[in-house]
Structures are given as C-alpha cells and as structure tokens.
C-alpha cells in the first residue's frame, strides 16, 4: 500500500518584483558571481556606451577604476533620456531600474546593439551596493543615485531615494552619460578588479570600432592607457600576427554594408555591415576569430561559414587558373587553406539570432551568403592586383595540402575504435582499473623516476600514469608531419583517446582529468608550457570543457621532531616557521618530483583529499593565441626583450 503523502504547506506562489529576481538568481543574468561575473558588470555598462558609438553619437569612452574600488564609465554620447516616459518614470529610471527596458527594441534609437534584452544596466544596478548616474543633455546636468535598499522598494513606488534632478547648467554644448557603481559583495564574491583583463577587452573594442577613443584610467596605480585604431581590423590582424612572421606584408581587407531581407515571412529589410581582415603567416596554426555586434562568437556561426566558403572557392579557382594544380587533383581542403591564416570577421546586425544563452554562435542564415560575397570579392580582387603575393600564398597552401597527404598515416595512428580499446594504447601508459571516464584521471609525469613513484603511489582504481621523457616537441614551430611523427605526442594522443582534427571525437575521452605534473623548477615550467601549447593548438575542447589541470607539488618539507609539514610557497614556509616558535627544525627543498617517495607524492600531489590542482581555462582565446605565439613562436627577439625587461621582477627563478 502506498504511503500517504502529507500536505507540505504549498499554499502560495511568491512573485519577485522589479530587480529582485536579479539578486535572488544573479547567475541567470550575469553568468556567475565570481571574478568573471564581476568584470561582466563593467562590460554591461561599457556596451551601452559602445552602442552609442556604433550609432554614430559617441567618439570617446573613459573607464575609471577608482582608488576606492568603484567603476566609472563616461561617454560623450547623447545622454540617457531624462524626460518622463509612458510609465511615469524618467528615461534614466527606466533604463537603470527596469528589466527589459531601453532603446534597443524595435526601430528606436539603436540600429545595432551588442545587448539583446535591455537588462544590462539595470542588472548592474541590482548587483551594486550603490550606483550613481550623471546625464549631460540639453545643456543641463542631471543626477540620480540608487542605494542597495532602494532596489527592493523601487518596483513598488517607482523611485529611488531621490528622483532624478537637475544639478548643474552647462555653459557649452555637451552631452553624455557617466555611470559609477560599487559592487555589492554580499551578492558578488569579493574579488579585485583585474586591470589586465579590463585593458584587453577595451583594446579589443577599440579594434572592432575604428576611430573610437577608449581610455582606461586605473587610479589605484596612476596608470592610464588609451586606444584608438583608425585602421580597425587591419590593425587588429597586424597586432595578432606581429609574433608570427607574416608571409606577405599586405593585410587583405574590406568592408561592405548591404540591405538584407529577413529570412522569415515578415519581408522586413535591414542594413547589415560586414568587415573582414586577414593575413597569412609562416606558422602552421590558424587563428580565425569572429564577432557579431562586438560579441566574440567563440563557436563561430553563419558569418564564419560564409568566410570559409569564400576562401575555399577562390583559392581552388586560382590554383586551377594558374595551373598550380590539375582538374583531376583533389581539391584544396579548408584545413589546407586555413593553415597559418590569421583572420578577423566582424558583422554588425540589427537583429542577431544567437544559438544558446552564451551568444557563442551566430545563427542568421542571411548572413552566410552576404559574407561569402564580400570575402569572395575582396580575395579575388587582391589576387588579381597582387599576382606575386597571390603566388606566394597559393604555394604555401599547396605545400600544406602535400603535408596533409603525407601525414595521413601518422594521423591514422591516433585513431581509436573505442574509448577503452587497449590495443592502441602506448606501452609506457600505466592505466587505471576503472572504465568510467567521469571519474578517471591521467597524470602526465615528467621523467621516469617521478613516473615510477607516481605509479607506486597512485590509486590504481582511477588514476593512470603516463611518463614523458624530457621536453616534448614545440608544436608552435613544427610542421604537421613532424608533430604526428613524434613519439611523445602520439603517446599523449593515444592515451587521452579523443584523436585530433579531423578525427577529433570528444565522446572517446578516456579520462575526466588530464593532469600535468612537472617539477617545480624552470625545466618543469618549460615542459608544462610545451604540453599546454599542444593542448591549446590541437586539443582545444579539452581545455574549454574543463578537463586539463596542472598539479602543484610542494616546494619544501618542514620537519621538527615528529612533526612534518609541506609548504607550497616561500610564504607558506615562513608561516610554518613562525608557528614553530623557534623549535629546532630541518627543511628539505624539493627540486624535482623524483626526490619524493611514492607515499610523499600521493600525500602532497595526488591524493584528492589534500592535493592542489589548478584547472586550465581559456577566458580569452585571442589573448591566449597571442601569448602562445609570443612565448613559443619562431621570433626569438621579442622574447629576449621581454625577459630582459622583466628579469628584475623575478624573485625565485626555480619556482
């Protein structure tokens, strides 16, 4: 007989009004409440200023990090409307206090906008301890302040602590909006503003919106940076390629605005702008990045598809016309053409349709043929007007095709029939017993000595060990054929199981965690960056989906009597010494993993209960691309300059 269920008191439905839902579920509106979400608050306000610039009304944006930790964003746009709206609220109150309210809907003030839902500024307000706004409009200055407690009352009475009021009269014709906010750390995690992250995004926005001046003023360090790029995407590609040895000096560039018809039955028409810039370099890795309305579409979409279709068609056409290949030959593939290509594709669309909540992929079908036509015309014109450079590009592409064909057998060696088919596993791999790849772990260990300790100390059930000898091949500088002939790289590929493009298959992943475990010295750091370069260039989804980690072994073992403790930094060691209160002690400095026995390695670096693992993430793929090219590319001089300029900041060379 079924057990009788008792009434649990479910008698009412709670309605969250105004901005209350944002504070109750901030992750739904801003992604998360950690460092990433905190900085996203800046982007929401800056994007409003950028929208003014894209509409042609603003030319300058200043972002200030104050000494107190607030953020101020100032632009010289039109200023938020101050007049009363249909609701009875001023435009300022509507924009900053009501979700889904703004000038980005229908055919209003903005033809193009990075924001879709009109929730940005109001969400920042909801997640701030306080927010202040100054509006310069119609020769007057208006001011309003919102405090945290007012946010809850606002939906009911329609007002903040004080209504919008005029505070000054301008003697010269000026307009614009200034918004200052301080995050509410009872909702957001308490983190420090990262000036490097902020500068990178603002610089990117300056590239994507040519002619707009963007300034970052960090009052904490008295450091002011300024960007304005009249060349736009051309300068962006030039910057991305500066450490990659450009194949030809010219950057292939073009832009076009065209009226397109909506793909639905509305017969609606709108203007869409496409801007592209690309240049080949002597490296072997493609760097193709796309944007829609300044949003980095990390998963591509129809604009990227149009770009790829165009270059494949035009390159094959010219290779045949120049008799560099015959009709009966296999066509040049997309991968052959993309090898060593750096490209930026940017579209501005008044009605973008994204796939998924993250806006990672553009879905507008009408964009594909438009971008295809734009790129086809640009590339065909460049090839006709620059025959010598065209020949250089085509020869590089044909060489890539030949290399691809020669490396087919090497690539075949990386294929696996199933995630746990042991027939193709490398002999040096000591596998785990479990076959559940949601819990298994692969430790990539530097050296046979450490590999032996790891094999003895590990948990046989779920931890596998793959020792590697010395420094693996630097894939940033190596040809594809050489990469897939390398024994260590093939061992990595076979052990992990997913293969590489075009055979990459995430469903064949054999381990949930791929852990790089190297010595805590210069050589160990070098091996770690070589491995990360390989993962970033050839197994990017592993990092993107959170499967790659770096282990942190201890630097010291502190022993005093029967007490022993491990220290993972000099600061931690000093703290342990102070806690010892002058007692006699000895300190062992670990130069390498091989100096630890199996039990010590388990306790410090492999035991899930006590180990320190750092998850490798890609917060900004474009900056990561630049850094890998800078650190691992062919051009040595910039690295020498970097080391020379920064050596004075190094305190512990072997840490």
C-alpha positions in Angstrom: 0.0 0.0 0.0 1.4 3.4 -1.0 2.5 5.7 1.9 0.1 8.6 2.3 1.8 11.9 1.5 1.2 14.8 3.9 0.4 18.3 2.9 3.8 20.2 3.0 2.2 23.7 3.2 2.4 24.5 -0.5 -0.3 27.2 -0.5 1.2 30.3 -2.1 3.2 31.4 -5.1 5.9 34.1 -4.5 6.2 36.8 -7.1 9.6 38.5 -7.4 9.1 42.1 -8.5 11.3 44.6 -10.3 15.0 43.8 -9.8 14.5 41.3 -7.0 15.0 38.3 -9.4 18.5 39.5 -10.2 19.6 39.5 -6.6 17.9 36.1 -5.9 19.4 34.4 -9.1 22.3 36.6 -10.3 23.8 33.8 -12.4 20.8 33.8 -14.7 21.5 37.4 -15.6 25.3 37.8 -15.4 26.7 34.3 -15.7 28.2 33.9 -12.2 29.1 35.9 -9.1 32.8 35.2 -9.2 35.6 37.1 -11.0 34.1 36.6 -14.4 30.7 37.9 -13.4 32.2 40.8 -11.5 34.0 42.0 -14.6 30.9 41.4 -16.7 29.3 44.2 -14.8 31.8 46.6 -16.4 31.1 45.2 -19.9 27.3 45.7 -19.5 27.8 49.5 -18.8 30.6 49.9 -21.4 28.5 48.1 -24.0 25.8 50.8 -23.7 28.5 53.4 -24.5 29.7 51.4 -27.4 26.2 51.2 -28.7 26.1 55.0 -28.7 29.4 55.0 -30.6 28.1 52.4 -33.2 25.1 54.6 -33.7 27.4 57.4 -34.6 26.8 59.6 -31.5 29.8 59.0 -29.3 33.5 59.2 -30.1 35.1 58.8 -26.6 34.7 56.4 -23.7 36.6 56.6 -20.4 36.6 53.7 -17.9 38.0 54.6 -14.5 38.9 52.2 -11.7 38.8 54.5 -8.6 41.1 54.1 -5.6 38.0 53.0 -3.5 37.3 50.2 -6.0 34.2 51.6 -7.8 34.0 51.7 -11.6 33.1 54.8 -13.5 32.2 54.7 -17.2 31.9 58.1 -19.1 30.9 58.7 -22.7 30.2 61.7 -24.9 27.0 60.2 -26.4 23.6 61.7 -26.4 22.9 61.0 -22.7 20.1 58.8 -21.4 16.7 60.4 -21.9 15.6 62.4 -18.8 12.1 63.1 -19.8 9.0 61.2 -18.4 8.1 58.0 -20.2 4.7 56.4 -20.6 5.2 54.6 -17.2 5.6 58.0 -15.5 9.3 57.3 -14.8 12.1 59.2 -16.3 14.2 57.5 -19.0 17.0 57.2 -16.6 14.9 55.4 -14.0 13.5 53.1 -16.7 17.0 52.3 -18.1 18.6 51.6 -14.7 15.8 50.1 -12.7 13.6 48.1 -15.0 14.4 44.9 -16.7 13.8 44.7 -20.5 13.5 48.5 -20.8 15.8 50.5 -23.1 16.3 52.0 -26.6 17.4 48.7 -28.2 14.0 47.3 -29.1 12.2 47.8 -32.4 13.4 50.6 -34.7 14.3 53.0 -32.0 17.5 54.8 -31.0 19.9 51.9 -31.9 20.2 50.3 -35.3 22.8 47.9 -33.9 23.4 46.8 -30.4 25.6 44.2 -28.6 22.9 43.8 -26.0 19.7 41.8 -26.8 17.5 42.0 -23.8 17.8 45.5 -22.3 18.8 44.2 -18.9 22.5 45.2 -18.7 22.5 48.5 -16.8 19.6 47.5 -14.5 21.3 44.2 -13.6 24.4 46.1 -12.7 22.3 48.4 -10.5 20.7 45.4 -8.8 24.1 43.9 -8.0 25.7 47.1 -6.8 25.9 48.5 -3.3 25.2 51.8 -4.9 25.0 53.4 -8.4 25.3 57.0 -9.4 24.4 58.4 -12.8 25.1 61.9 -14.3 23.4 62.8 -17.6 24.5 65.7 -19.7 21.7 66.6 -22.0 20.1 69.8 -23.4 22.8 72.0 -21.8 22.0 70.6 -18.3 23.4 68.1 -15.9 21.1 65.6 -14.2 21.9 63.3 -11.3 20.4 60.3 -9.5 21.7 57.8 -7.0 20.5 54.4 -6.1 21.4 52.5 -3.0 21.1 48.8 -2.3 18.0 49.1 -0.1 16.2 51.2 -2.7 16.4 48.4 -5.2 13.8 46.4 -3.3 11.5 49.3 -2.8 11.8 50.6 -6.4 9.4 48.2 -8.0 6.6 49.3 -5.7 7.0 53.1 -5.6 8.9 53.7 -8.8 11.5 55.9 -7.2 15.0 55.6 -5.7 16.0 57.5 -2.6 15.8 60.7 -4.6 14.2 61.2 -8.0 16.3 62.4 -11.0 17.1 66.1 -10.5 19.0 68.8 -12.3 22.2 69.7 -10.6 24.1 72.0 -13.0 23.8 74.1 -16.1 26.3 73.7 -18.8 27.9 76.8 -20.4 28.9 74.8 -23.5 27.0 72.3 -25.6 28.0 68.9 -24.3 26.2 65.6 -23.9 26.9 62.2 -22.5 26.4 59.8 -19.7 28.5 58.9 -16.6 27.7 55.9 -14.5 29.6 54.9 -11.4 28.9 51.7 -9.4 30.3 49.8 -6.5 29.5 46.0 -6.5 27.5 44.6 -3.6 29.8 42.0 -2.2 27.0 40.4 -0.1 25.9 39.0 -3.5 29.0 39.1 -5.6 32.2 37.3 -4.5 34.8 39.8 -3.1 37.4 40.0 -5.8 39.8 42.6 -7.1 39.4 44.3 -10.5 42.0 42.8 -12.9 43.4 45.7 -15.0 44.9 43.3 -17.5 41.5 41.7 -18.3 39.8 45.1 -18.5 42.5 46.6 -20.7 42.4 43.6 -23.1 38.6 43.9 -23.6 38.7 47.7 -24.0 41.5 47.4 -26.5 39.5 44.8 -28.4 36.5 47.1 -28.5 38.8 49.8 -29.9 39.9 47.5 -32.7 36.3 46.5 -33.5 35.1 50.1 -33.6 37.6 52.0 -35.6 38.0 55.7 -34.8 36.6 55.5 -31.3 38.9 56.6 -28.5 38.8 54.3 -25.4 40.7 55.2 -22.2 41.4 53.1 -19.1 42.3 55.2 -16.1 43.4 53.0 -13.1 43.6 55.4 -10.2 44.9 52.6 -7.9 48.3 52.7 -9.8 48.1 56.0 -11.6 48.3 54.1 -14.9 46.4 55.5 -17.8 46.1 53.6 -21.2 44.5 54.9 -24.4 43.5 53.2 -27.6 42.1 54.4 -30.9 42.6 52.5 -34.2 41.7 54.3 -37.4 42.7 51.1 -39.2 40.3 48.9 -37.2 40.5 45.2 -38.1 43.6 45.8 -40.2 45.5 46.9 -37.1 44.0 44.0 -35.1 45.3 41.4 -37.5 48.7 43.3 -37.7 48.9 43.0 -33.9 47.9 39.3 -33.8 50.4 38.5 -36.5 53.4 40.5 -35.1 55.0 37.4 -33.5 54.1 35.0 -36.3 56.3 36.1 -39.2 53.8 37.4 -41.8 54.1 35.6 -45.2 53.3 38.8 -47.1 53.3 42.4 -45.9 49.8 43.2 -47.0 46.7 42.6 -45.0 43.7 41.6 -47.1 40.8 43.9 -46.0 37.4 45.0 -46.9 34.0 46.1 -45.6 30.5 46.4 -47.0 27.1 47.4 -45.8 24.1 45.9 -47.6 20.4 45.8 -47.2 19.3 42.2 -46.4 15.9 40.7 -46.2 14.9 38.8 -43.1 14.7 35.0 -43.7 11.2 34.8 -42.2 8.0 35.9 -43.9 7.9 39.4 -42.5 9.5 40.9 -45.6 11.4 43.1 -43.2 14.7 44.6 -44.5 17.7 46.0 -42.6 21.2 47.1 -43.2 24.0 44.6 -42.2 27.7 45.6 -42.2 30.5 43.1 -42.8 34.2 43.9 -42.1 37.0 41.4 -42.6 40.8 41.4 -42.4 43.1 38.5 -42.9 46.8 37.8 -43.5 48.9 34.7 -43.8 51.9 33.9 -41.7 54.7 31.3 -41.8 53.3 29.3 -38.9 51.0 26.3 -39.2 48.2 27.1 -36.9 45.1 29.0 -38.0 43.8 31.9 -35.9 40.3 32.8 -37.1 38.0 34.9 -34.8 34.5 36.1 -35.5 32.4 38.8 -33.9 28.8 40.0 -34.1 28.0 43.4 -32.7 31.3 43.3 -30.8 30.5 40.0 -29.2 33.1 37.3 -29.7 31.2 34.4 -31.2 33.5 31.7 -29.8 31.7 28.9 -31.6 31.5 30.7 -35.0 28.3 30.7 -36.9 27.0 31.8 -40.3 29.5 34.6 -40.7 32.4 32.3 -40.2 30.8 29.7 -42.6 30.5 32.4 -45.3 34.1 33.4 -44.8 35.4 29.8 -45.1 33.2 29.0 -48.1 34.5 32.0 -50.0 38.3 31.4 -49.4 38.0 27.7 -50.3 36.2 28.5 -53.6 38.5 31.4 -54.6 41.7 29.6 -53.7 40.8 26.5 -55.6 39.7 28.6 -58.6 43.0 30.5 -58.8 45.1 27.4 -58.2 43.5 25.8 -61.3 43.7 29.0 -63.3 47.4 29.3 -62.6 47.9 25.7 -63.4 49.4 25.0 -59.9 47.1 22.0 -59.7 45.2 19.9 -62.2 41.5 19.3 -62.6 41.9 15.6 -61.6 43.7 16.5 -58.4 41.9 16.5 -55.1 40.6 19.9 -54.2 42.4 22.0 -51.7 40.7 21.5 -48.4 39.5 24.1 -45.9 42.2 22.9 -43.4 44.9 23.4 -46.0 43.8 26.9 -46.7 43.4 27.9 -43.1 46.9 26.8 -42.1 48.8 29.9 -41.0 45.9 32.2 -41.5 45.0 35.0 -39.1 41.6 36.5 -39.7 39.0 38.6 -38.0 35.4 38.6 -39.2 33.1 41.2 -37.8 29.4 41.8 -38.6 27.1 44.4 -37.3 23.5 43.2 -37.4 20.3 45.0 -36.1 18.6 41.6 -35.4 21.2 39.0 -34.5 19.9 35.5 -33.7 22.3 33.5 -31.5 22.3 29.8 -30.7 22.4 29.2 -27.0 22.4 31.5 -24.0 26.1 32.4 -24.3 25.8 34.0 -27.7 28.6 31.7 -28.8 27.3 31.0 -32.3 25.5 33.3 -34.8 22.5 31.7 -36.5 21.3 34.2 -39.1 21.1 32.3 -42.3 21.0 35.5 -44.5 24.5 36.4 -43.2 26.2 33.4 -44.8 25.8 34.4 -48.4 26.4 38.0 -47.7 29.8 37.4 -46.0 30.6 34.8 -48.8 30.1 37.5 -51.4 32.1 40.1 -49.5 35.1 37.9 -48.9 35.0 36.4 -52.4 35.2 39.9 -54.0 37.9 41.0 -51.6 40.1 38.0 -52.1 39.6 37.7 -55.9 40.5 41.4 -56.3 43.6 41.0 -54.2 44.8 38.0 -56.1 44.3 39.8 -59.5 46.0 43.0 -58.3 48.9 41.3 -56.5 49.9 38.3 -58.6 53.3 37.8 -56.8 51.8 37.8 -53.4 49.0 35.5 -54.6 51.5 33.1 -55.9 53.3 33.0 -52.5 50.0 32.4 -50.7 49.0 29.6 -53.1 52.3 27.9 -52.8 52.1 27.8 -49.0 48.6 26.4 -49.3 49.6 23.7 -51.7 52.6 22.8 -49.5 50.1 22.4 -46.6 48.0 20.1 -48.9 51.0 17.9 -49.6 52.0 17.8 -46.0 48.4 16.8 -45.1 48.5 13.9 -47.6 51.9 12.8 -46.3 50.7 12.9 -42.7 47.6 10.7 -43.3 49.4 7.6 -42.0 50.6 9.4 -38.9 47.2 10.7 -38.2 45.7 7.2 -38.7 47.8 6.1 -35.8 46.0 8.5 -33.5 42.6 6.9 -34.2 40.9 4.6 -31.7 38.0 2.3 -32.2 36.5 2.8 -28.7 37.4 4.9 -25.7 38.7 1.8 -23.9 40.2 -0.2 -26.7 43.6 -1.1 -25.2 45.1 -2.2 -28.5 46.2 1.3 -29.4 47.4 2.4 -26.0 51.0 3.4 -25.6 53.3 0.9 -23.9 54.5 3.4 -21.3 51.0 4.1 -20.1 50.1 2.5 -16.7 46.3 2.5 -17.0 43.7 2.6 -14.2 41.3 -0.2 -13.4 38.0 1.8 -13.7 36.5 2.4 -17.1 34.1 5.2 -16.1 35.6 8.3 -17.7 33.6 10.6 -15.5 36.0 9.8 -12.6 39.2 8.6 -14.1 42.4 10.7 -14.2 45.5 10.7 -16.3 48.7 12.1 -14.8 51.3 13.2 -17.4 54.5 12.9 -15.4 57.9 14.4 -16.1 60.7 11.7 -16.1 60.9 8.0 -15.4 61.9 8.5 -11.8 58.9 10.5 -10.9 56.8 8.2 -13.1 57.9 5.3 -11.0 57.0 7.0 -7.8 53.6 8.1 -9.2 52.8 4.5 -10.4 53.5 3.2 -6.9 51.8 6.0 -5.0 48.6 6.4 -7.1 45.2 5.0 -6.5 45.1 2.1 -9.0 41.4 2.3 -9.3 41.0 5.6 -11.1 44.5 7.1 -11.7 46.6 6.4 -14.8 50.2 7.4 -15.2 51.9 8.4 -18.5 55.6 9.3 -18.0 57.2 11.5 -20.7 60.9 11.9 -21.4 62.3 15.4 -21.4 60.8 18.3 -23.3 58.2 17.4 -25.9 58.2 19.0 -29.4 57.2 22.6 -29.6 54.2 22.4 -31.9 54.0 26.1 -32.3 57.1 25.9 -34.6 56.8 22.4 -36.0 55.3 21.2 -39.3 52.3 19.0 -39.1 54.1 15.9 -40.4 56.8 16.3 -37.8 54.2 16.7 -35.0 52.5 13.4 -35.8 55.7 11.5 -36.2 56.7 12.5 -32.6 56.7 9.5 -30.2 55.7 11.5 -27.1 52.9 13.4 -28.8 51.5 10.2 -30.3 51.6 8.6 -26.8 49.6 11.6 -25.5 47.0 11.4 -28.2 46.5 7.7 -27.9 46.3 7.8 -24.1 43.7 10.6 -24.0 41.7 8.9 -26.7 39.9 11.8 -28.5 42.2 12.0 -31.5 42.9 15.2 -33.3 41.3 17.1 -36.2 39.7 15.9 -38.4 39.2 12.7 -36.4 38.7 14.5 -33.0 35.8 12.9 -31.1 35.1 14.1 -27.5 33.0 11.0 -26.8 36.1 8.9 -26.9 37.7 10.8 -24.0 39.2 8.2 -21.6 39.8 10.4 -18.6 37.8 13.2 -16.8 41.0 14.9 -15.7 44.2 15.2 -17.6 46.8 16.4 -15.1 50.2 17.8 -16.0 52.6 17.0 -13.1 56.1 18.5 -13.6 59.0 19.6 -11.4 58.7 22.9 -9.6 61.7 24.4 -11.5 62.5 26.2 -14.7 62.7 22.9 -16.8 59.4 21.8 -15.3 57.7 25.0 -16.2 59.1 24.7 -19.7 57.7 21.2 -20.1 54.3 22.4 -18.8 54.1 25.2 -21.3 55.1 22.9 -24.1 52.3 20.5 -23.1 49.8 23.4 -22.8 50.8 24.7 -26.2 50.0 21.2 -27.7 46.6 21.1 -25.9 45.7 24.6 -26.9 46.6 24.2 -30.5 45.4 20.6 -31.2 43.0 19.6 -28.3 41.4 22.9 -27.5 38.0 21.4 -26.5 39.7 19.6 -23.6 40.7 22.9 -22.1 37.4 24.6 -23.0 35.4 21.8 -21.3 37.5 21.9 -18.2 39.4 18.6 -18.5 43.0 19.9 -18.2 44.8 20.6 -14.9 48.2 21.4 -13.6 49.3 19.7 -10.3 51.2 21.8 -7.7 53.8 19.8 -5.9 55.3 21.2 -2.7 58.5 23.1 -2.6 59.5 22.2 0.9 59.1 19.7 3.7 59.4 21.1 7.2 60.4 18.7 9.9 60.6 19.4 13.6 60.7 16.4 15.9 57.9 14.0 15.0 56.0 16.8 13.1 56.4 17.2 9.4 54.5 19.7 7.1 54.6 20.5 3.4 54.9 24.1 2.1 53.9 25.0 -1.4 55.4 28.5 -1.4 58.0 30.6 0.4 55.3 32.5 2.2 53.7 29.3 3.5 57.2 28.0 4.7 57.8 31.3 6.6 54.3 30.9 8.2 55.2 27.4 9.3 58.5 28.5 10.8 56.8 31.2 12.8 54.3 28.7 14.1 57.2 26.5 15.2 58.2 29.2 17.7 62.0 28.8 17.3 62.0 25.0 17.8 64.8 23.0 16.0 63.8 22.1 12.5 65.1 20.9 9.2 63.9 21.8 5.8 64.0 19.7 2.7 63.8 21.6 -0.6 62.3 19.5 -3.4 64.0 20.3 -6.7 62.1 17.6 -8.5 59.2 15.1 -8.2 61.8 12.3 -8.3 63.0 13.3 -4.8 59.7 12.3 -3.3 58.9 8.7 -2.5 55.6 7.1 -3.5 53.9 7.9 -0.2 55.0 11.6 -0.2 53.9 12.1 -3.8 50.5 10.6 -3.0 50.1 12.8 0.1 51.2 16.0 -1.5 50.2 15.9 -5.1 47.9 13.0 -6.0 45.5 12.5 -3.1 42.2 14.2 -3.9 41.7 15.0 -0.3 44.8 17.1 0.0 46.3 17.9 -3.4 46.3 21.3 -5.1 45.1 21.2 -8.8 44.9 24.3 -10.9 42.3 23.9 -13.7 43.5 25.4 -17.0 40.9 27.7 -18.6 40.7 29.9 -21.7 38.9 33.1 -20.6 40.1 34.9 -23.7 41.1 32.7 -26.7 42.6 35.6 -28.7 44.9 36.7 -25.8 45.9 33.1 -25.3 46.7 32.8 -29.0 48.9 35.9 -28.9 50.7 34.7 -25.7 51.4 31.2 -27.1 52.7 32.8 -30.3 54.8 35.2 -28.3 56.3 32.6 -25.9 56.6 29.6 -28.3 56.8 31.0 -31.8 59.8 31.4 -34.2 60.5 35.1 -33.4 63.1 35.0 -30.6 63.9 38.7 -30.2 60.6 39.7 -28.6 61.1 37.0 -26.0 64.6 38.2 -25.3 63.3 41.7 -24.9 60.6 40.6 -22.6 63.0 38.6 -20.4 65.4 41.5 -20.3 62.7 43.9 -19.2 61.1 41.7 -16.6 64.0 39.7 -15.2 64.3 42.3 -12.3 60.9 41.2 -11.1 61.8 37.5 -10.7 62.4 36.5 -7.1 62.6 32.7 -7.3 63.9 31.6 -10.6 63.3 27.9 -9.9 59.7 28.2 -8.7 
